[in-house]
Amino acid sequence: MKQADLILTNISYILTMDADLTQLTDSDIVIKDGKIIDIGKDKKNEYYGKTIDCREKIAIPGLINTHTHAAMTLLRGYGSDNPLKIWLEEYIWPVEGKFVSYDFVKDGTDIACYEMLRNGITTFVDMYFYEDAVAESVKNAGMRAALCTGILDFPNPGASSPDEGLKKTEEFIKRYQGDENIYPCVGPHAPYTCSPETLKKAMEIAEKYDTLFHIHVSETTFEVETIKEKYGKTPVEHLDSIGVLNDRVLAAHMVHPTDKEIELLAERNAKVAHCPESNLKLASGVAPVPKMLDAEVVVSVGTDGTASNDDLDIIGEIATAAKLHKGVNLDPTVVNAKQALQMATINGAKALRLEDKIGSLEVGKYADITLIDTQDPHLQPLFDPYTQIVYSSTGKEVDTVIVNGEIVVLDKKVLVLDKEELLEKAQYWKEKTLNG
Ligand SMILES: [Zn+2]
């Protein structure tokens, strides 16, 4: 018998999400030093250590949310159902201008981490301000995250100029480089809010420190028209023409790419964070995901901030994606359940350039695991676990979450954060928002 830290036994289904989409039944996962060291049938007979019986549960890789603004949980539902311009100018920006601070970001991100863990998300990508506060929340919650400060050409809560934003980004990267949980990266906001100069400088930093380059691209027709008018090119062509389209790029939204832009994304191996619910709520449009998948573009999935979603539920998000694209393409075969779950797991890992570490349940990878409870009438009878996850469940059926081999959610309860404290924080910021 060999020693292990944690043994998950009798798991009804393990959807490994490896390259062959290997599916195991009634099997075990063995964890040591934060990593998966063994996986398969009757492995429990070879190891001793803390054991959890996972009968009637489905194990999937920890879910990956590749685009959010976590602290915006404090603006959840604020000014909903208005035209984008009014929503931003009369609701979101004034509150952000007044209140965004270390404490605002820390409290908002704590709430976001609770919600994400509860919904089985173990890793996320965040772009906001005061990313040190986000990093503190992520560490407290025992999660993983790729974090970047939004860089803009105009004054914002994070910096008074793009150069200050770039400088802060570089300092932040230096502070967290090599960290196992925090992957610092570069976050120029968008092609229409950053000049070519700013974008090029941002890419220089990403290359110097070997980080991700996270940016919003082709979110609205307004953006596409603005870029065309200014540079005579579509947004993706524009990025390519100034030399900032490569495999570091994680482009959020990508709602309106042309066929030529899709080809360029595939050629340069740039990745996409598809945010269907935000695109629907803000009436931005529907991204051509089946076309991008056909072109072998890596499409991952993001919630965007809760102010435009309004939740941080990746299972809900892939359910929306899977149905939305069938509907608009009049084709029930596109974005099938397996592809939808790939978008939330291994494609997310590829989007973060961490596919050798997370995104599938394989020996040697970090033990980031989400277990879904199937013992509810609405999940039975269970013919196919992929179908059940994507079309029948939400994040609320997530029973257990393990990050880095540590149990952070058990029996549907988040162990690492205090729910009552978070409710008080939400109330505190609501009063401040309403009373100024
Ligand atoms: Zn966004």
Boltz pocket constraint, residues with backbone or C-beta under 6 A from the ligand:
constraints:
  - pocket:
      binder: B
      contacts: [[A, 67], [A, 68], [A, 69], [A, 216], [A, 252], [A, 304], [A, 305]]
      max_distance: 6.0
